[in-house]
Amino acid sequence: MILGATGCVRFEPKPLDAAHTAAQFDARTLETPELRAFVETNLSPVPAWPPAQWNFEQLTLAALFLHPSLDVAQAELASARAAEITAGRRSNPTVGVTPEYTVNPASGVTPWIATIQFDLPIETAGKRGHRMARARQLSEAARLRLGDMAWQVRSRVRVELLDFHDAGRRAELLSRQLAAQQRAFAAMETKLSLGSATSAEIAPARLALARTRKDIADARVQSDEARARLAVAIGVPLKSLPPSASLNAEISTDAVLASAEARRRALTSRADLLAALAEYASAETALRLEIAKQYPDVHLGTGYQFDQGENKWALGVTAEIPVLNRNQGPIAEAKAKRAEAAARVLALQARIAGDVDRALAAWQGTQMRSDALEEFRAAQESRVKSIKAQFDAGAVESLDVLTAEAELAGEELFHWEARVKALRAFGDLEDAIQFPLSLDLTLNPRRSEP
């Protein structure tokens, strides 16, 4: 017992203080040396530090380094790896001491009888190997879930960064449209003052001005909200986010994701699919373990007895007799769990196929719409040039030119909205395929423990 106690692990208390952890979060920043090392390790070419403009890839790496959800996934992975130690343990032998006292011993013989018994359990049918294999498979599933969580973090950064850029760009384009509408409205008021127009004729233009002003205010509010959501997506307080001017929201697209190879990759090697396959393998190993439990374990026993001056040794073998129970219930449960895991894999694969096909169709559709709007915008620009030429020739009045310019400014907004829809559709396609992302996040350089 003394020998066993010397190797025991001692408890180390680590209390959590909500005020302290809140202060730690508020102190987070994007300019730490640890984050710099992480970015420089995983990004080529290495950016200047701190970056003058944070692009999407740099913000993604910051989120992968800082986001709390990845700390949770890494903790789950650590728990799964610790479970491998538990699965590989062997049962300890036991020892028992049973002193006895004889009330009426023979003359000259000690009345005490000392009995020592040893028990050595032996697992049969490879149960320990099955437990270890199952623990490894669950550990692999946890590692793959970490990769899936990393992709979700990347996806959220992309969505919020695009929302932020979209709101800011819309506010800028709406301001241009408002300026063009105001010039046209000023010309209408001039005509009204000269008696060449009526109040009813300029009422729609006044309403359009009010609507555009409202849209600008909405866009600015949406920009502030998206900026706050972007800070959440990265895992830092809002005050630590770089200035708006330092956030470069240009997100590139890659037509390679529209290939059959990309679809095949998604259907065979997405992180969540591989995790589901690992969980299926674990369920199958669990069935092997329950089947192995049909075979009883063996206990080797030996003992020594000092009986009134006589030394006695004993050796025995103990095993359960599987007569009333052959482990049928746990075997049936394990079979059902394996079938359930298989169904989950097939359902996930079907959902992935549907997500890829839907996202690809949406992206291609938005590309076609953007092309059509590009042609329409070119036609609108030609129309404005034509009206200006007519104005120079004295064939039309200035209001016609200003109205055409206001319509062109509105068309710029439509064109931008189409581009944003295309970028969102491409983001959905990236999410469906989960490519590119090839970082190994199983070892986080940041200490997340309190």
N, C-alpha and C positions, 0 to 999 in steps of 0.2 A: 504493500500500500504506500509506503514511503517512497519507493522507487517510482510508482505511478504518479504520485503527487508532484514530484520534482519536475515532470515534463508538462504539467498543466499550463494552459494559457490563462493569464490573469485578465480580469475584466478592466477595461479602460473606459470610463465614462466620457461621453462626448455630447453634452447637452446642447440643444439648439436654442438660441436666443433670437426671437423674431426681430427685435430692434437691431441687433448686430447684423443679421443677414440682410435686412433691408438697407442698412447703411453700406454694406458691401456692394449690393446691387447698384445703389445710387452712385457709388464711386467708380463704376465701370467706365472704361473709355476705349476708344479705338486706336489709341496711340501708345499702347504698352509694348515693351520689348518682346514679351512672349508672343503677342499677336503678330508683331513684325516678323519674328523668326518663323512662325507658322505660315504666314503669307509667302515669305521668300522661299520657303522649302517647297511649296506646292504651286507656285506661279512662275511662269517663265514668259517673257523676260522679267527680271526682278524690278519692281517699281521703286521709284524714289519714296522715301519715308519721312513724314507722312505723305500720302499721295496728294497732289494738288487737286485732283479730281478722283473721287472714288467711283470706279466703274462696277458693273454688275458682278464680275468675277471676284473682285476684291471684297465687295460687300458680302458675297456668298461665303467666302473663306472666313470672314469675320463672324458670320452667323454660325458656321460650322464649328468655330472655336468657342463661341460664347453662349449659344442658345441653350437654355436650361433643359429643353426636351432631350437633347443629346446627352446631357449628364444623366438623365433618367435611364435612357437606353444603355449607356455605358455601365451604369450601376446594375441594371438587369443582366447585362452580359457578365459582369463580375460575379453576380450571384449564381448564374448558370455554371460558370467555371468552378466556383467553389463547390457546387453540387457534384462535380466530377470527383472531388476528393471524397465526399460522402459515399458516392456510389462505389468507389474502389476500396473502401475499408473492409477489413476482415474482422470477424467476431473474435473477441478476446477469450482466451481460456479462463476458466473460473476455478477457484480453490475454496474449499470449505473445511472448517475445523469443527469437530463435534466432540467435546470432552464428555466423558461419562464417569459415573461414580458407582461402585458396587457397595451396597450396604453391608452385605455379609461376605466379605472376601475370605478366601482360604488363609489359613495361618501362614504368616511370613510373606504374603503376596500383596503387592500394592493394590489398593482399592480403585485406583484411577485407570481409566481406559482412554487412550488418546487416538482419535480417528481423524485422518486427513484425506480429503477427496479432491481429485482433479477432474475437470471436464474440458475436453477439447472439441469444439464444434467444427464439423467439416461440411461445407456446402457442396452439393452435388449438381450434376447436369449443367454445369457452366453458368450458374445463376449470377455469380459475381461478374463474369465477362459480359453477360447481357445487360446488367445494370450499368456497367461502365460504358458500354456502347451507346445505350440510351442517353446517358448523361452527356456524352460527347455530341450526340445528334441534337439534343436540346441546346447545348452551348453553341453549336454551329447555327441553329435557327436564331438564337439571340444575336449572334454576330451579324447575320443577314438582316435582321430587323433593325439593327443599328444603321445599316446602309440604307434601308428603306426610309427610316426617319430622317437621315441626312438629306435624302432626295426631297422629302416633304418640306424640310427647312429651306432648301434651295428654291423650291417652287414658290413658297410663300414670299421669299425675298423678291423673286421676279415679279410676282403679282403686285405687291405693294409698291415696288419701284416703278413699275409701269403705270399704276394708278396715280402715283405722285407726278410722274412726267406728263401723263395725259391731262391731269387737272391743270397743271401749270401751262402747258401748251394751249389748251382750250381757252384759258383766261387770256393768253396773249393774242390768239386769233380772234377771239370775241372782241377784244379791245380794238383791233384793227377794223373789224366789221362795224363796231360802234362808231369809230371815227368816220368811216365812209358813209354810214347812215346819217350821221350828224351833218355832214356836208350836204348830202342830198336833201335832208330835212330843212336846212337853212335856205337852200334854193327854193324849196316849196313854199316856205314862209314868205320869201321875197315875192313869189308869184301871187301869194294870197294877199299881200299888202298892196300889190298892183292891181288886184281884182281879176287876175288871170286864173285863179284857182279858188275853190271853195273849201270851207272847213271840213266838209265830208270827204273831200278828196285826200286831204293830208292826215286825216284821223288814223288810217291804217299805218302810216309811217310813224306817227307818234306812238302808237301801240307797239310797233316793232322795236322802237328805241327803248321803251320801258322793259320789254321782254329781254332784250339783249343785255341791259344793265343788270337785270335779275340773274341772267345766266352767268354773267361775269362774277357776281357776288357768290353764286353757288359754286362756281369753279374754284374760287379762292378758298372757300370753306372746305371743299373736297380736297384741295391740295394740302391744307393744314391737317386734315384728318388722315390722309394717306401718309403724310410724313410721320405722324404719331404711330400709325400701324407699321410703318417700315422700321421704326425703332424697336417695336415689339418683335417683329420678325427677325431682327438681328440679335436681339437679346441685350439691349443697352437702354438706359433711360433716355428720354427724348433730348435732354440737354446735352448728351454726349454725341448725338448725331451730327455729322459734318454740316456746315451751312448748305442751304439749298443750292447755291451756285456751285458747290463742290461735289454734287451728286450727278454723275453722268449716267443717264438712263438709256443710252443707246444699247439695244439688245439685238444681236445679229441672229439671222436665221440660216439654216443649213438644209438644202434640198435633199441631202443624203438621207434624212429621216423619212423621206417619202418613198424609200426603196423597199423592195420585198425583203432584203436582208435585214433592214431595221425592224420590220414587222416580225421576222423570224426570231431576231434577238429578243424582242419583247416577250414573245410566247415561250421562250426557253430559258432566259437568263435574267429576267427582272428580279430584283432583290427580294421582293415580297413573295414571288413565285418560288424562288429557291428556298426561302424560309419555310414556306408551306410544304415543299418537298422534304425538307429536313424534319419537319414535324411529322410527316407521314412515315418517314423512316423510323422515327422515334416510336410512333404508335406500333409499327410492325415489330420492333425490338421488344416493346412492352408485351406484345402477344407471345413472343418467344419466351420471355421471362415467366409469364404465367403458365405456359405449357411446361416449362422446366420445373415449376413448383409442384407439378404432379408427383415428382420424385422426391421422397423425403430426405432431409438432411440427416447426417449421421453424427452422433456424439460419442467420442471415445472417452471412456472414463477409467481412471486408475485411482487406487487409494492405498493408504498404509494405515495399519491399526496396531497399536501397542496394547495388547490385551493381557493384563495381569502377568506381565513378564514375557509374553510371547509376541514375536514380530509376525504380523500377517499382511500379506500383499494381495491386492485384488485388481482385476482387469475386466472391464465390461464395455459393451457396445449397446447404444440406445438409438432407436429410430422410430419415427411415427409409422403407424400402420394405416395406410390409405384405404380404409374400408368404407367408412361412412361419408367421406368427402374426398373427391378427386380434383378439387379446385375448379369445378365446372363453372361456377358463377363468375369468378374473375376472368376465366378464359373467354366466356361469352361476352363480358364487358369489353375486354381487350379487342376481340374481333369487331364488335360494334364501333369502338373508337377508331380502329383502323379504317373501317368503311367510311366513317364520318370524315376522317382526315383525307381520304382519297376523294370524297365528294367535294370537300373544300378546295382541293387542288384543281379539280376539273372546273368547278364553278369560277374560281379565280382566273383560270386560263381563258374561259369563255368571256369573262368580263374584260380581260385585257384585250382580247381580239376585238370585242365590240368597241372598247375605248379607242384603240388604234384606228380602226376603220372610221369611226365617227369623227375623231379629231383630224384625220387626214382629209376626209371629205370637207369638213368645215374649213380647214386651212386652204385647200385648193379653191373652195368657193369664195373665200375672202380675197384670194389672189386675183381671181377673175373679176370680182367686184372692184377691186382697186384699179385694175387695168381699165375697166369701163369708165370709172370716175376720172382716171387720168386723161382719157380721151375727151370726156366731157369738159374737164377743166381746160384742156388745150383749145377746145372749141369756144369756150367762154372767153379765154384770153384773146382769141382771134376776133370775137365779137366786139370786145372792148376796144381793140385797136381799130376795127372798122368804124365803130361809132365815133371814136376820136377823130378819125380821118374825115368823117362826114361833118363833124363839128367844125373842123378847120376849114372845110369847104363851105360852111354856113348852111348846111342842109338840116342840121338838128340843133337843139339848144343844149346848154350846159347841163341841165337837169338830166337829160338822157344819158350823158356821159357819167354823171355822178351816180345815177341809179344802176348803171351797168357795172361800175366799179364796186358798189355795195353788194351786188349779186355775186361778183367774182370773189369778194372777201368771204361771203357765206359759203361759196363753193370750196374755198380753201379749208374751211372747217369740216365740211363733209368729207373731203379727201383725207384729212387727218384722222377723223373718226374711223374711216375705212382702214387706214393703216393700223390703228390701234386694235381693231377687231382682228386683223390678220396676225398681229403679234400675239394677241391672246390665244387665237386658234393654234398658232405655232407652239405656244407654251403648253397648251393642252396636249399637243402631239408629243412634245418632250416628256411630259408627265406620263403619258401612256407608254412610251418606250423606255423612259428612265435612262436617257443617254444625252450628253456625256456626264459622267461623274465617276471617278476611279480613285478616290482617296481612301487610304486605310485609316479609319478613325477608331480602331480598336484600342489604341493607346492615345489618350488625350494628354497633351503636354500641360494643360491647365489643371491645377489642383482645384477640384470642385468640392472637396470635403470642407465642412465648416471648421 
